[in-house]
Amino acid sequence: MKVTAVKTYLYKAAWNWLFVKIETDEGIYGWGEATTAALEKPVEACIHNLADYLVGKDPRDIELHWSTMFRNAYWRPSFVVTSAMSGLDIAMWDILGKSLGVPVYRLLGGAVRDRIPVYRNGWWFAANTTDDYVWLAEREVKERGAKALKYDPFWGTDVFTATKDDILKVLDNVARVRKAVGDDVQIMLDCHSRMTTNGAIRFAQAVREYDPAWFEEPIPTDAAPEDLARIVASTDIPIVTGERIVTRWCFRDILEKRAAAAINPDPCHAGGISEMKKIGELANTYYVGFTPHSAGGPVMVAANLHVEACAPNFTIHEFFTVDPPYYEEVLKEPYSTLVDECLQLPERPGLGLDLKEEVLGNRPYKYHDLSSFWDVPQVPAGGKLES
């Protein structure tokens, strides 16, 4: 079997999704995904650069190709290169599973679970006020049955500019959301790296009474792991990091320095299915939880489900509530559905899904300005969402 072509497709859902298709001379093809946060264009270019190496080779020799592409990248770690490699790696695993007639998780050692519990994210994207957050959280729990919610209540704050009033507003937000959803619902807080080390320690101490399930990315991801370890040592709230960290080598210091209680690597950045499996196993040697980042399209979700099924230290899957309508548009057949806040393990060969190639151009790429992470929300007339 030889690779004959590598194709890419950009599709604008809530975010821009970057899909990869590898075709072979035996008619078997594989789907991958290399979705990033606003770096799809350079990653797409890098995929085609790496395709020059891959075309003509057997896609089932995954370890050989991963190691060769990583070595030959020379400039590393490179988020762009590892994201491009990730999309190709996922597609090669899809081909391998299809060629053998088995789902990918069988090739990773077999499942230790057949149902994947989820927490919900994205439900809060329309919020501009704390009233909005409260109303949306109540709807997610009472109408849709959510058992775990993650969100970012830190909009408008930044590392060196956050004031005491800003933090008090965040604490008020968390307090009101906790009251709205009750004590039985897990609440995960995502800071997106908006604090200093000391500020994060003080916030963790203050927010403890609202019993957050975890506190994610409290400080910039390029900060020293010793600083993150200081936060871990200061609180019993689990500290999570990893969605912007790539390869097992970059996770090594986090784990050795005891700088996280759980990690959330992203299969579209960290190195694909091959590297996610290794990162999860490395974390397990430190008894660190494994909760992959899953902010992307259905191919990313599928890659995560297969890895999560095989990871003894897996804890919970990230599920974006804004994405299912887009899944329906791009998938040929329905994929794993949500039942009792769990996703079912796919049983079809490979990743277990196929995309409608003809519709992937229906929603063209649109530039996403990440400065919105640090902007103060603009409150609409009336001050809150309409029901």
C-alpha positions as CSV (number, residue, x, y, z in Angstrom):
1,M,0.0,0.0,0.0
2,K,1.3,3.5,-0.9
3,V,0.2,7.0,-0.3
4,T,-1.0,8.6,-3.5
5,A,-2.3,12.0,-2.3
6,V,-2.7,14.2,0.7
7,K,-5.6,16.6,0.7
8,T,-6.7,19.3,3.2
9,Y,-10.1,21.0,3.8
10,L,-10.8,24.1,5.9
11,Y,-14.4,24.2,7.3
12,K,-15.7,27.0,9.4
13,A,-17.8,25.7,12.3
14,A,-17.8,27.6,15.6
15,W,-14.0,27.5,15.0
16,N,-12.2,26.7,11.8
17,W,-11.7,22.9,11.5
18,L,-8.8,21.6,9.4
19,F,-9.3,18.2,8.0
20,V,-6.7,16.0,6.3
21,K,-7.4,13.1,3.9
22,I,-4.7,10.6,2.9
23,E,-5.5,8.5,-0.2
24,T,-3.8,5.3,-1.2
25,D,-3.3,3.1,-4.3
26,E,-5.5,0.4,-2.7
27,G,-8.5,2.7,-2.5
28,I,-8.4,2.9,1.3
29,Y,-8.3,6.4,2.6
30,G,-8.0,7.9,6.1
31,W,-9.2,11.1,7.7
32,G,-7.2,13.2,10.1
33,E,-7.6,16.6,11.7
34,A,-5.2,19.4,12.6
35,T,-7.5,22.0,14.0
36,T,-5.7,24.7,15.9
37,A,-6.7,28.0,17.6
38,A,-6.3,30.4,14.7
39,L,-3.2,28.8,13.1
40,E,-4.9,26.7,10.5
41,K,-3.3,28.4,7.5
42,P,0.3,27.8,8.4
43,V,-0.5,24.3,9.6
44,E,-2.2,23.5,6.3
45,A,0.9,24.7,4.4
46,C,3.1,22.5,6.6
47,I,0.8,19.4,6.0
48,H,1.5,19.8,2.2
49,N,5.2,20.3,2.9
50,L,5.2,17.0,4.9
51,A,3.2,15.3,2.1
52,D,6.2,15.6,-0.1
53,Y,7.9,13.1,2.2
54,L,4.8,10.9,2.7
55,V,3.6,10.3,-0.8
56,G,4.9,7.0,-2.2
57,K,5.3,5.4,1.2
58,D,3.3,2.8,3.1
59,P,1.0,4.7,5.5
60,R,0.8,1.8,7.9
61,D,4.4,2.3,9.0
62,I,3.2,5.0,11.4
63,E,6.0,4.9,13.9
64,L,8.6,5.2,11.2
65,H,6.9,8.2,9.6
66,W,6.2,10.0,12.9
67,S,9.8,9.6,14.0
68,T,11.2,10.7,10.7
69,M,9.0,13.7,10.3
70,F,9.8,14.8,13.8
71,R,13.5,14.4,13.4
72,N,13.5,16.1,10.0
73,A,11.6,19.1,11.3
74,Y,14.9,20.3,12.9
75,W,13.2,23.3,14.6
76,R,11.5,21.9,17.6
77,P,9.3,22.0,19.5
78,S,7.2,23.6,16.8
79,F,3.5,23.9,17.3
80,V,2.9,24.2,13.6
81,V,5.0,21.1,12.7
82,T,3.5,18.9,15.4
83,S,0.0,20.0,14.5
84,A,0.6,19.1,10.9
85,M,2.1,15.8,11.9
86,S,-0.9,15.2,14.2
87,G,-3.4,15.4,11.3
88,L,-1.3,13.0,9.2
89,D,-0.8,10.6,12.1
90,I,-4.5,10.4,12.8
91,A,-5.3,9.7,9.2
92,M,-2.6,6.9,9.1
93,W,-4.2,5.2,12.1
94,D,-7.6,5.4,10.3
95,I,-6.1,3.7,7.3
96,L,-4.4,1.0,9.4
97,G,-7.6,0.2,11.2
98,K,-9.6,0.0,8.0
99,S,-7.0,-2.2,6.3
100,L,-7.3,-4.7,9.2
101,G,-11.0,-4.3,9.6
102,V,-10.8,-3.3,13.3
103,P,-11.4,-0.1,15.3
104,V,-8.3,1.9,16.2
105,Y,-8.7,1.2,19.9
106,R,-8.1,-2.5,19.3
107,L,-4.7,-1.6,17.9
108,L,-3.9,0.5,20.9
109,G,-4.2,-2.5,23.3
110,G,-8.0,-2.7,23.6
111,A,-10.5,-0.8,25.7
112,V,-10.6,-0.6,29.5
113,R,-14.1,1.1,29.2
114,D,-16.9,1.2,26.6
115,R,-18.5,4.4,27.8
116,I,-16.7,7.7,27.9
117,P,-18.1,10.2,30.5
118,V,-18.1,13.9,29.4
119,Y,-18.1,17.4,30.7
120,R,-19.8,20.1,28.7
121,N,-18.0,23.2,27.3
122,G,-19.0,25.9,24.9
123,W,-22.4,26.3,26.5
124,W,-21.3,29.7,27.9
125,F,-20.0,31.3,24.6
126,A,-23.0,33.6,24.3
127,A,-22.6,35.0,27.8
128,N,-21.9,38.7,28.4
129,T,-22.9,39.0,32.0
130,T,-23.0,36.9,35.1
131,D,-26.8,36.7,34.7
132,D,-26.1,35.1,31.3
133,Y,-23.8,32.5,32.7
134,V,-26.3,31.6,35.4
135,W,-29.2,31.3,32.9
136,L,-27.1,29.2,30.5
137,A,-25.8,26.9,33.2
138,E,-29.2,26.3,34.6
139,R,-30.5,25.4,31.1
140,E,-27.6,23.0,30.5
141,V,-28.2,21.2,33.8
142,K,-32.0,21.3,34.1
143,E,-33.0,20.9,30.5
144,R,-30.1,18.9,29.0
145,G,-29.0,16.8,32.0
146,A,-25.4,18.0,32.3
147,K,-23.4,16.5,35.2
148,A,-20.2,18.5,34.6
149,L,-19.6,21.9,33.2
150,K,-16.4,23.8,32.2
151,Y,-16.2,27.5,31.5
152,D,-14.1,30.6,31.5
153,P,-15.4,33.3,33.9
154,F,-12.2,35.3,33.5
155,W,-13.1,37.4,30.4
156,G,-11.4,40.7,30.3
157,T,-8.6,39.9,32.7
158,D,-4.9,39.6,31.8
159,V,-1.7,38.5,33.6
160,F,-0.5,41.9,34.8
161,T,-3.7,44.0,34.6
162,A,-6.2,42.1,36.6
163,T,-7.5,44.2,39.5
164,K,-9.0,43.1,42.8
165,D,-12.4,44.1,41.5
166,D,-11.9,41.9,38.4
167,I,-11.2,38.9,40.7
168,L,-14.1,39.6,42.9
169,K,-16.4,39.6,39.8
170,V,-15.0,36.2,38.9
171,L,-15.6,34.9,42.4
172,D,-19.2,36.2,42.3
173,N,-19.7,34.6,39.0
174,V,-18.5,31.2,40.3
175,A,-20.6,31.5,43.4
176,R,-23.8,32.2,41.5
177,V,-23.2,29.5,38.9
178,R,-22.5,27.0,41.7
179,K,-25.8,28.0,43.5
180,A,-27.7,27.7,40.2
181,V,-26.5,24.2,39.3
182,G,-26.3,22.7,42.8
183,D,-23.7,20.8,44.6
184,D,-23.9,17.6,42.6
185,V,-22.7,19.1,39.3
186,Q,-18.9,19.4,38.7
187,I,-17.7,22.8,37.7
188,M,-14.3,23.1,36.0
189,L,-12.7,26.6,35.7
190,D,-10.6,27.5,32.7
191,C,-8.3,30.5,33.2
192,H,-6.6,30.5,29.8
193,S,-3.4,31.6,31.4
194,R,-4.6,34.9,32.7
195,M,-2.8,35.1,36.1
196,T,0.5,35.4,37.8
197,T,1.7,32.6,40.1
198,N,0.8,34.5,43.3
199,G,-2.4,35.7,41.9
200,A,-3.4,32.1,41.0
201,I,-2.6,30.9,44.5
202,R,-4.7,33.6,46.1
203,F,-7.6,32.9,43.7
204,A,-7.4,29.2,44.3
205,Q,-7.7,29.8,48.1
206,A,-10.6,32.2,47.6
207,V,-12.6,30.0,45.2
208,R,-12.1,26.8,47.2
209,E,-15.5,27.2,49.0
210,Y,-17.3,26.7,45.7
211,D,-15.7,23.3,45.2
212,P,-14.4,23.5,41.6
213,A,-13.5,20.2,40.1
214,W,-10.3,21.7,38.7
215,F,-8.5,25.0,37.9
216,E,-7.1,24.9,34.4
217,E,-4.2,26.9,32.9
218,P,-3.8,29.4,35.8
219,I,-0.6,30.9,34.4
220,P,1.0,31.2,31.0
221,T,1.9,27.9,29.5
222,D,5.5,29.0,28.8
223,A,6.0,29.9,32.5
224,A,8.5,27.8,34.5
225,P,7.0,24.4,35.6
226,E,8.3,25.3,39.1
227,D,5.8,28.1,39.2
228,L,3.0,25.8,38.3
229,A,4.2,23.4,40.9
230,R,4.0,26.1,43.5
231,I,0.3,26.5,42.7
232,V,-0.3,22.7,42.8
233,A,1.4,22.6,46.3
234,S,-0.8,25.5,47.6
235,T,-4.2,24.0,47.0
236,D,-6.2,20.8,46.9
237,I,-8.0,21.9,43.8
238,P,-6.7,19.8,40.9
239,I,-4.5,22.0,38.6
240,V,-4.8,21.0,34.9
241,T,-2.6,22.1,32.0
242,G,-1.6,20.7,28.6
243,E,-3.8,21.8,25.7
244,R,-1.0,24.1,24.4
245,I,1.9,21.7,25.1
246,V,3.2,19.4,22.4
247,T,5.0,16.0,22.5
248,R,6.0,13.8,25.4
249,W,9.3,15.7,25.8
250,C,7.5,19.0,26.6
251,F,5.2,17.2,29.1
252,R,8.2,15.6,30.8
253,D,9.1,18.6,33.0
254,I,5.5,19.2,34.0
255,L,5.3,15.6,35.3
256,E,8.7,15.5,36.8
257,K,8.2,18.8,38.7
258,R,4.7,17.6,39.9
259,A,3.2,20.7,38.2
260,A,-0.2,19.3,37.4
261,A,-2.8,16.9,38.9
262,A,-4.1,16.1,35.4
263,I,-3.0,16.9,31.9
264,N,-5.2,17.7,28.8
265,P,-3.0,17.3,25.7
266,D,-4.7,17.9,22.3
267,P,-4.5,15.2,19.6
268,C,-4.4,17.8,16.9
269,H,-1.4,19.6,18.4
270,A,0.5,17.2,20.6
271,G,1.4,14.6,17.9
272,G,-1.7,12.7,17.0
273,I,-2.9,9.3,18.3
274,S,0.6,7.9,18.4
275,E,1.9,10.6,20.8
276,M,-1.4,10.9,22.8
277,K,-1.0,7.3,23.7
278,K,2.5,7.8,24.9
279,I,1.8,11.0,26.8
280,G,-1.1,9.3,28.6
281,E,1.1,6.4,29.6
282,L,3.9,8.7,30.8
283,A,1.3,10.6,32.9
284,N,0.1,7.3,34.4
285,T,3.6,6.6,35.8
286,Y,3.2,9.7,37.9
287,Y,-0.5,8.9,38.8
288,V,-1.5,12.0,36.9
289,G,-5.0,12.1,35.4
290,F,-5.5,12.2,31.6
291,T,-8.3,14.3,30.2
292,P,-7.6,15.2,26.6
293,H,-8.5,18.5,25.1
294,S,-11.3,18.2,22.4
295,A,-12.1,21.6,21.0
296,G,-12.4,20.7,17.4
297,G,-14.2,18.7,14.8
298,P,-15.5,15.1,14.7
299,V,-12.2,13.6,13.6
300,M,-10.5,15.1,16.7
301,V,-13.4,13.7,18.9
302,A,-12.9,10.2,17.3
303,A,-9.2,10.2,17.8
304,N,-9.7,11.1,21.5
305,L,-12.4,8.5,22.1
306,H,-10.1,5.7,20.8
307,V,-7.2,6.9,23.0
308,E,-9.4,7.5,26.0
309,A,-10.9,4.1,25.8
310,C,-7.4,2.5,26.3
311,A,-6.0,4.8,29.0
312,P,-6.4,3.5,32.6
313,N,-5.8,7.1,33.9
314,F,-8.4,8.7,31.7
315,T,-10.9,10.8,33.7
316,I,-13.4,12.7,31.6
317,H,-14.0,13.8,27.9
318,E,-14.5,17.4,26.8
319,F,-17.8,17.8,24.9
320,F,-18.6,21.1,23.1
321,T,-22.3,21.6,23.0
322,V,-22.1,24.0,20.1
323,D,-20.6,21.4,17.7
324,P,-23.2,18.6,17.0
325,P,-25.1,20.6,14.3
326,Y,-21.9,20.9,12.4
327,Y,-21.2,17.2,12.9
328,E,-24.5,16.4,11.3
329,E,-23.6,18.4,8.2
330,V,-20.1,16.9,7.6
331,L,-20.6,13.3,8.7
332,K,-21.9,10.6,6.3
333,E,-23.4,8.6,9.2
334,P,-24.1,9.6,12.8
335,Y,-21.2,9.2,15.1
336,S,-21.1,8.4,18.9
337,T,-24.1,9.9,20.5
338,L,-24.5,11.3,24.0
339,V,-26.4,8.9,26.3
340,D,-26.6,9.6,30.1
341,E,-23.7,12.1,29.7
342,C,-21.5,9.4,28.2
343,L,-20.3,8.8,24.6
344,Q,-20.3,5.3,23.3
345,L,-17.2,3.6,22.0
346,P,-17.2,3.4,18.1
347,E,-17.1,-0.1,16.7
348,R,-16.6,0.5,12.9
349,P,-13.1,-0.1,11.4
350,G,-10.5,2.7,11.7
351,L,-11.7,5.8,13.5
352,G,-15.3,4.7,12.7
353,L,-16.4,7.7,10.7
354,D,-16.4,9.2,7.2
355,L,-16.8,12.8,6.0
356,K,-18.9,14.2,3.1
357,E,-16.1,15.6,1.1
358,E,-18.5,17.5,-1.1
359,V,-19.8,19.7,1.7
360,L,-16.5,20.7,3.3
361,G,-16.3,23.8,1.2
362,N,-19.7,25.0,2.1
363,R,-18.5,27.0,5.1
364,P,-15.3,28.7,4.0
365,Y,-12.4,29.6,6.3
366,K,-12.9,32.8,8.3
367,Y,-10.1,34.4,10.3
368,H,-10.6,34.2,14.1
369,D,-9.1,37.0,16.1
370,L,-7.9,35.5,19.4
371,S,-7.7,39.0,21.0
372,S,-11.3,38.3,22.0
373,F,-10.0,36.2,24.9
374,W,-8.8,39.3,26.6
375,D,-11.5,41.7,25.5
376,V,-14.1,42.9,28.1
377,P,-17.5,41.5,26.9
378,Q,-19.8,44.0,25.3
379,V,-23.1,43.9,27.2
380,P,-26.1,44.0,24.8
381,A,-29.1,46.2,25.3
382,G,-31.1,44.7,28.2
383,G,-27.9,43.4,29.9
384,K,-28.5,39.7,29.5
385,L,-29.6,37.0,27.1
386,E,-33.2,36.7,26.2
387,S,-34.8,33.4,27.0
